[in-house]
């Protein structure tokens, strides 16, 4: 165990946990692996190595490791709670609910487990049960901001916007440093038609976190509704901040067509490909999970291409829009998340943003013929700048349409609303999306 070789397993785990909590993930991972070399089924090492896998985006690997830990020690509430988090990220809400239920049974005094169980049940569509759990958590701990926030999301899902706004406000009062709470309040205020109040809420968020994607997205909508066209144009900047480019796949392929064929085949055969969940923006389409897991196949080549293009994009926007708050607050390091969407006829995506990303993008390896037909309906095209319908906007949005073509990669700020136009075809539309997230 290198310098830890003389330590007991307990001492090594304590040292690893200190490194883990301090953000030194690589050092912690090395120690956990060394512990497992000595004791292959040591449950704490398996569990915490699973947590690291989850933090790095390997959710399937994380679930396997935590399952192994639970097989050794089924009585640890935090094992089950972390398994629930991993399954929830993979949108296995039923599995997550079962894991959280076990965590609650093992540690009924931990009210956060009840909030997590409620969120999983909400994902399953069991809204009333979820709200009962949030209220139960608040009865035990009235000042728990997470419970107020979760209850607000449930009220919003019900369409009870006044109650949602009140609960978001209470969460923000309890934890003024949690930007997500106030940003979600702006979302509800926009849905209520109070654009000025939403704008004030967004500005409060951005005063603390100038690059917050939710606040930037909602501010753009609020500026549109307030008629502040000049400030809106500066913030959206659809000409300067969108970056479409035809890629060069590099020496590993005979040409772009071969590269695209390999990518499309990899996506269609991917074991995680399944119908898009109703909570996501995709309609009449399938989603994969994370594509940066082994075996990557041609995705490894795409990953290198994305890294180069993100670097080029950063240089470009730094030159053309250096004063923009999104550019001025650009993170120094990124990590990628990559997934694919396979749409059938009538497939489209509702307007959405990528709140976890900072730079987002989409690559097109295969498209139906109708997308390239230049018809007035712009079938299968991607549109930027149009807000979701539930904001009930009265002012016309500033938008930009881009026609996809095989080999096209489009990069954009993650706070830009974007959607796709429905298409009619017996051919599939395959796109590979990514987020460059702050590391």
C-alpha positions as CSV (number, residue, x, y, z in Angstrom):
1,X,0.0,0.0,0.0
2,X,3.0,2.3,-0.8
3,X,3.5,4.5,2.3
4,X,0.3,3.1,3.8
5,X,1.6,-0.5,3.8
6,X,2.2,-0.6,7.5
7,X,-1.2,0.7,8.4
8,X,-4.1,-1.5,9.5
9,X,-7.1,-1.7,7.2
10,X,-9.0,0.6,9.6
11,X,-6.2,3.2,9.6
12,X,-5.8,3.1,5.8
13,X,-9.6,3.6,5.4
14,X,-9.5,6.6,7.8
15,X,-6.6,8.1,5.8
16,X,-8.4,7.5,2.5
17,X,-11.6,9.1,3.8
18,X,-9.7,12.2,4.9
19,X,-8.3,12.4,1.3
20,X,-11.7,11.8,-0.2
21,X,-13.4,14.5,1.9
22,X,-10.6,16.9,1.0
23,X,-11.2,16.4,-2.7
24,X,-8.1,14.3,-3.4
25,X,-10.1,11.7,-5.2
26,X,-7.1,9.9,-6.9
27,X,-5.3,9.4,-3.7
28,X,-8.4,8.1,-1.9
29,X,-9.1,5.7,-4.8
30,X,-5.6,4.3,-4.7
31,X,-5.9,3.6,-1.0
32,X,-9.4,2.0,-1.3
33,X,-8.0,-0.2,-4.1
34,X,-5.0,-1.2,-2.0
35,X,-7.4,-2.2,0.9
36,X,-9.3,-4.4,-1.6
37,X,-6.1,-6.0,-2.7
38,X,-5.7,-7.2,0.9
39,X,-9.4,-7.8,1.6
40,X,-11.3,-8.1,-1.7
41,X,-14.7,-7.9,-0.2
42,X,-14.0,-5.2,2.5
43,X,-17.4,-3.4,2.6
44,X,-16.3,0.1,3.4
45,X,-13.7,0.1,0.7
46,X,-16.2,-1.2,-1.8
47,X,-18.8,1.3,-0.8
48,X,-16.5,4.3,-0.9
49,X,-14.9,3.2,-4.2
50,X,-18.5,3.0,-5.5
51,X,-19.0,6.6,-4.3
52,X,-15.9,7.7,-6.3
53,X,-17.2,5.9,-9.4
54,X,-20.5,7.7,-9.0
55,X,-18.7,11.1,-8.7
56,X,-16.8,10.3,-11.9
57,X,-19.9,9.5,-13.8
58,X,-19.5,5.7,-13.9
59,X,-22.9,5.0,-12.4
60,X,-23.2,1.4,-13.5
61,X,-19.8,0.6,-11.9
62,X,-20.8,2.5,-8.8
63,X,-24.0,0.4,-8.4
64,X,-22.0,-2.8,-8.8
65,X,-19.5,-1.8,-6.1
66,X,-22.1,-0.6,-3.6
67,X,-24.2,-3.8,-4.2
68,X,-21.1,-5.8,-3.3
69,X,-20.7,-3.8,-0.2
70,X,-24.3,-4.3,0.8
71,X,-23.9,-8.1,0.2
72,X,-21.3,-8.0,3.0
73,X,-23.1,-5.6,5.3
74,X,-26.8,-5.0,4.7
75,X,-27.2,-3.0,7.9
76,X,-25.5,0.2,6.8
77,X,-28.0,2.9,6.0
78,X,-25.5,5.1,4.1
79,X,-24.7,2.2,1.8
80,X,-28.4,1.9,0.8
81,X,-28.8,5.7,0.6
82,X,-25.8,6.1,-1.8
83,X,-27.1,3.2,-3.9
84,X,-30.4,5.1,-4.1
85,X,-28.5,8.2,-5.4
86,X,-26.7,6.2,-8.0
87,X,-29.9,4.5,-9.2
88,X,-31.8,7.9,-9.2
89,X,-29.2,9.4,-11.5
90,X,-29.8,6.5,-13.9
91,X,-33.5,7.3,-13.6
92,X,-34.2,3.9,-12.0
93,X,-36.7,5.6,-9.7
94,X,-38.3,2.4,-8.5
95,X,-34.9,0.9,-7.6
96,X,-33.8,4.1,-5.9
97,X,-37.0,4.2,-3.9
98,X,-36.4,0.6,-2.7
99,X,-32.8,1.6,-1.7
100,X,-34.0,4.7,0.2
101,X,-36.8,2.8,1.9
102,X,-34.2,0.4,3.3
103,X,-32.1,3.4,4.4
104,X,-35.1,4.9,6.2
105,X,-35.8,1.6,7.9
106,X,-32.2,1.3,9.2
107,X,-32.0,4.9,10.3
108,X,-35.5,6.4,10.8
109,X,-34.1,9.5,12.5
110,X,-32.2,10.7,9.4
111,X,-34.7,13.0,7.8
112,X,-32.7,13.5,4.7
113,X,-33.3,9.9,3.8
114,X,-37.1,10.6,3.9
115,X,-36.5,13.5,1.5
116,X,-34.5,11.3,-0.9
117,X,-37.2,8.6,-0.8
118,X,-39.8,11.2,-1.6
119,X,-37.8,12.4,-4.6
120,X,-37.5,8.9,-5.9
121,X,-41.3,8.3,-5.4
122,X,-41.9,11.6,-7.2
123,X,-39.9,10.3,-10.1
124,X,-42.2,7.2,-10.1
125,X,-45.2,9.5,-10.3
126,X,-46.3,8.8,-6.7
127,X,-46.7,12.5,-5.9
128,X,-48.9,12.3,-2.9
129,X,-46.7,9.7,-1.1
130,X,-43.7,11.9,-1.9
131,X,-45.4,15.0,-0.4
132,X,-46.4,13.1,2.8
133,X,-42.7,12.2,3.3
134,X,-41.6,15.8,2.8
135,X,-44.2,17.0,5.4
136,X,-43.1,14.2,7.7
137,X,-39.5,15.4,7.4
138,X,-40.5,19.0,8.1
139,X,-42.5,17.8,11.2
140,X,-39.3,16.3,12.5
141,X,-37.0,19.2,11.4
142,X,-39.0,22.3,10.4
143,X,-35.8,24.2,9.3
144,X,-34.7,21.6,6.7
145,X,-34.3,23.5,3.5
146,X,-34.1,20.4,1.3
147,X,-37.5,19.3,2.5
148,X,-39.0,22.7,1.7
149,X,-37.3,22.7,-1.7
150,X,-38.6,19.1,-2.5
151,X,-42.1,20.1,-1.4
152,X,-41.9,23.1,-3.7
153,X,-41.0,20.9,-6.7
154,X,-44.0,18.7,-5.9
155,X,-46.3,21.7,-5.7
156,X,-44.9,23.0,-9.0
157,X,-45.6,19.5,-10.6
158,X,-49.2,19.8,-9.3
159,X,-49.5,23.3,-10.9
160,X,-49.9,24.8,-7.4
161,X,-47.6,27.7,-8.2
162,X,-48.4,29.9,-5.3
163,X,-47.6,27.1,-2.8
164,X,-44.5,26.3,-4.8
165,X,-43.2,29.9,-4.7
166,X,-43.8,30.0,-0.9
167,X,-41.8,26.8,-0.4
168,X,-39.0,27.9,-2.7
169,X,-38.8,31.2,-0.8
170,X,-38.7,29.4,2.6
171,X,-35.9,27.1,1.3
172,X,-33.9,30.2,0.1
173,X,-34.4,31.9,3.4
174,X,-33.1,28.9,5.3
175,X,-30.1,28.5,3.0
176,X,-29.4,31.8,1.2
177,X,-26.1,30.4,-0.1
178,X,-27.8,27.6,-2.1
179,X,-28.3,29.2,-5.5
180,X,-30.6,26.4,-6.8
181,X,-33.4,27.4,-4.4
182,X,-33.6,31.0,-5.5
183,X,-33.1,30.1,-9.2
184,X,-36.1,27.7,-9.0
185,X,-38.1,30.5,-7.4
186,X,-37.4,32.5,-10.6
187,X,-38.8,29.7,-12.7
188,X,-42.1,29.7,-10.8
189,X,-42.4,33.4,-10.9
190,X,-42.0,33.3,-14.7
191,X,-44.8,30.7,-14.8
192,X,-46.9,33.0,-12.7
193,X,-46.3,35.8,-15.2
194,X,-44.3,38.0,-12.8
195,X,-41.2,38.6,-15.0
196,X,-39.9,41.6,-13.0
197,X,-39.9,39.6,-9.7
198,X,-38.2,36.7,-11.6
199,X,-35.6,39.1,-12.9
200,X,-34.8,40.3,-9.4
201,X,-34.5,36.7,-8.2
202,X,-32.1,35.9,-11.0
203,X,-30.0,38.9,-10.3
204,X,-29.7,37.9,-6.6
205,X,-28.5,34.5,-7.8
206,X,-26.0,35.9,-10.2
207,X,-24.6,38.3,-7.6
208,X,-23.5,35.2,-5.7
209,X,-22.7,32.9,-8.7
210,X,-22.3,34.9,-11.9
211,X,-22.1,31.8,-14.1
212,X,-25.1,29.9,-12.7
213,X,-26.8,28.3,-15.7
214,X,-30.3,28.2,-14.3
215,X,-30.3,31.9,-13.3
216,X,-28.8,32.9,-16.7
217,X,-31.5,30.9,-18.6
218,X,-34.4,32.4,-16.5
219,X,-32.9,35.9,-16.7
220,X,-33.0,35.7,-20.5
221,X,-36.7,34.8,-20.4
222,X,-37.4,37.5,-17.8
223,X,-35.6,40.2,-19.9
224,X,-37.6,39.1,-22.9
225,X,-40.9,39.5,-21.1
226,X,-39.8,42.8,-19.6
227,X,-39.0,44.1,-23.1
228,X,-35.3,44.7,-22.3
229,X,-34.2,43.8,-25.8
230,X,-30.7,45.3,-25.7
231,X,-29.7,43.5,-22.5
232,X,-31.4,40.3,-23.8
233,X,-29.3,40.4,-27.0
234,X,-26.1,40.8,-25.0
235,X,-27.0,37.8,-22.8
236,X,-28.2,35.4,-25.6
237,X,-25.7,36.5,-28.3
238,X,-27.0,33.7,-30.6
239,X,-24.6,34.6,-33.4
240,X,-21.4,34.9,-31.3
241,X,-22.0,32.1,-28.7
242,X,-23.1,29.3,-31.1
243,X,-20.3,27.4,-32.6
244,X,-21.2,25.0,-35.5
245,X,-18.3,23.2,-37.2
246,X,-17.8,20.2,-39.5
247,X,-15.4,17.9,-37.8
248,X,-12.3,16.0,-38.9
249,X,-12.4,12.5,-37.4
250,X,-8.6,12.1,-37.6
251,X,-6.4,9.3,-39.0
252,X,-8.3,6.4,-37.4
253,X,-11.0,6.4,-40.1
254,X,-11.0,6.5,-43.9
255,X,-13.2,9.5,-43.8
256,X,-16.2,11.2,-42.1
257,X,-18.7,8.6,-43.5
258,X,-16.8,5.7,-41.9
259,X,-16.6,7.6,-38.6
260,X,-20.3,8.3,-38.6
261,X,-21.2,4.7,-39.5
262,X,-19.1,3.4,-36.6
263,X,-20.7,5.9,-34.1
264,X,-24.2,5.1,-35.2
265,X,-23.6,1.4,-34.9
266,X,-22.1,1.8,-31.4
267,X,-25.1,3.9,-30.3
268,X,-27.7,1.4,-31.6
269,X,-25.9,-1.5,-29.9
270,X,-25.3,0.2,-26.6
271,X,-26.7,-1.7,-23.7
272,X,-28.1,1.4,-22.0
273,X,-30.2,2.5,-24.9
274,X,-33.9,2.7,-23.9
275,X,-37.0,4.8,-24.2
276,X,-36.5,8.4,-23.1
277,X,-38.0,9.0,-19.6
278,X,-41.1,11.2,-19.6
279,X,-39.3,13.6,-17.2
280,X,-36.8,14.4,-19.9
281,X,-37.3,16.6,-23.0
282,X,-37.2,13.8,-25.6
283,X,-40.4,12.7,-27.2
284,X,-40.6,9.6,-29.5
285,X,-37.0,8.7,-28.9
286,X,-34.5,6.6,-27.0
287,X,-31.6,7.6,-24.8
288,X,-28.3,6.0,-23.9
289,X,-26.6,6.3,-20.6
290,X,-23.0,7.6,-20.2
291,X,-21.0,6.7,-23.4
292,X,-17.6,7.3,-21.9
293,X,-17.6,4.0,-20.1
294,X,-15.6,1.0,-21.5
295,X,-15.8,-0.4,-24.1
296,X,-15.8,3.0,-25.7
297,X,-15.1,1.9,-29.3
298,X,-15.4,4.9,-31.6
299,X,-16.6,7.1,-28.8
300,X,-12.9,7.3,-27.7
301,X,-12.2,9.1,-30.9
302,X,-15.2,11.3,-30.5
303,X,-14.0,12.1,-26.9
304,X,-10.6,13.3,-28.2
305,X,-12.4,15.3,-30.9
306,X,-14.7,16.9,-28.3
307,X,-11.8,17.9,-26.1
308,X,-10.0,19.6,-29.0
309,X,-13.2,21.4,-30.1
310,X,-14.1,22.6,-26.6
311,X,-10.6,24.1,-26.4
312,X,-11.1,25.8,-29.7
313,X,-14.5,27.1,-28.6
314,X,-13.0,28.5,-25.4
315,X,-10.5,30.5,-27.4
316,X,-13.1,31.7,-29.9
317,X,-15.7,33.0,-27.3
318,X,-12.9,34.5,-25.3
319,X,-12.0,36.6,-28.3
320,X,-15.5,37.5,-29.6
321,X,-17.3,38.0,-26.2
322,X,-14.7,38.5,-23.4
323,X,-17.1,40.8,-21.4
324,X,-19.9,38.3,-21.4
325,X,-20.6,37.0,-17.8
326,X,-20.7,33.4,-19.1
327,X,-17.3,33.8,-20.7
328,X,-15.8,35.9,-17.8
329,X,-16.7,33.2,-15.3
330,X,-15.6,30.2,-17.3
331,X,-14.3,27.3,-15.2
332,X,-10.6,26.4,-15.6
333,X,-11.1,22.6,-15.8
334,X,-13.9,20.5,-17.3
335,X,-15.0,16.9,-17.4
336,X,-17.2,15.4,-20.1
337,X,-20.5,13.6,-20.0
338,X,-21.6,12.1,-23.3
339,X,-24.9,10.4,-24.3
340,X,-26.9,9.7,-27.4
341,X,-30.5,10.2,-28.5
342,X,-32.1,8.0,-31.2
343,X,-35.4,9.5,-32.5
344,X,-38.1,7.9,-34.6
345,X,-40.8,9.6,-36.7
346,X,-42.4,12.5,-34.9
347,X,-39.3,12.6,-32.6
348,X,-38.4,16.0,-31.1
349,X,-37.1,17.6,-28.0
350,X,-39.0,20.2,-25.9
351,X,-37.1,23.4,-25.0
352,X,-34.6,22.7,-22.3
353,X,-31.2,23.6,-20.9
354,X,-28.3,21.6,-19.5
355,X,-28.1,22.8,-15.9
356,X,-25.2,20.5,-15.0
357,X,-23.0,21.6,-18.0
358,X,-21.2,24.8,-18.7
359,X,-20.5,24.1,-22.4
360,X,-22.9,21.8,-24.2
361,X,-23.0,20.4,-27.7
362,X,-24.5,17.9,-30.1
363,X,-22.9,15.9,-32.9
364,X,-24.9,14.3,-35.8
365,X,-23.6,11.0,-37.1
366,X,-26.9,9.9,-38.9
367,X,-30.0,11.8,-40.0
368,X,-33.2,11.2,-42.0
369,X,-33.2,12.5,-45.5
370,X,-36.0,14.9,-44.7
371,X,-33.7,16.9,-42.4
372,X,-31.6,18.0,-45.4
373,X,-34.5,18.8,-47.6
374,X,-34.6,22.5,-46.8
375,X,-38.4,22.4,-46.5
376,X,-40.2,25.3,-44.9
377,X,-41.1,23.2,-41.8
378,X,-37.4,22.8,-41.0
379,X,-38.1,19.2,-39.9
380,X,-35.5,17.8,-37.5
381,X,-33.6,21.1,-37.2
382,X,-32.3,22.4,-33.9
383,X,-33.6,25.7,-32.6
384,X,-32.0,28.0,-30.0
385,X,-33.6,30.7,-27.9
386,X,-37.2,29.5,-27.6
387,X,-38.3,29.2,-23.9
388,X,-40.6,26.4,-22.6
389,X,-44.3,26.7,-23.3
390,X,-45.2,26.7,-19.5
391,X,-43.7,30.2,-19.2
392,X,-46.6,31.5,-21.3
393,X,-44.4,34.2,-22.8
394,X,-46.1,37.1,-24.4
395,X,-43.1,38.6,-26.2
396,X,-41.6,36.9,-29.3
397,X,-38.3,35.2,-28.5
398,X,-34.9,35.8,-30.3
399,X,-34.2,32.5,-32.0
400,X,-31.7,30.8,-34.3
401,X,-32.3,27.7,-36.3
402,X,-29.4,25.4,-37.4
403,X,-29.8,22.6,-40.0
404,X,-28.1,19.4,-38.8
405,X,-25.9,17.5,-41.2
406,X,-23.8,14.4,-40.8
407,X,-20.5,15.4,-39.3
408,X,-21.8,18.7,-37.8
409,X,-20.9,19.5,-34.2
410,X,-22.6,22.4,-32.6
411,X,-21.3,23.9,-29.3
412,X,-23.3,26.4,-27.2
413,X,-23.5,27.7,-23.6
414,X,-25.4,25.3,-21.4
415,X,-27.9,27.9,-20.3
416,X,-29.3,28.4,-23.8
417,X,-32.8,26.9,-24.3
418,X,-32.8,24.7,-27.3
419,X,-35.3,22.3,-28.9
420,X,-35.7,20.2,-32.1
421,X,-38.5,20.4,-34.7
422,X,-40.6,17.2,-35.1
423,X,-39.9,15.2,-38.3
424,X,-41.8,12.6,-40.3
425,X,-39.7,9.7,-41.6
426,X,-39.1,6.0,-41.4
427,X,-35.4,6.8,-40.9
428,X,-33.9,7.4,-37.5
429,X,-32.3,10.7,-36.4
430,X,-29.2,9.9,-34.2
431,X,-27.5,12.7,-32.2
432,X,-24.7,12.5,-29.6
433,X,-24.9,15.1,-27.0
434,X,-22.4,16.2,-24.4
435,X,-21.8,18.5,-21.5
436,X,-18.4,19.9,-20.5
437,X,-19.0,20.3,-16.8
438,X,-16.9,22.2,-14.2
439,X,-14.5,19.7,-12.8
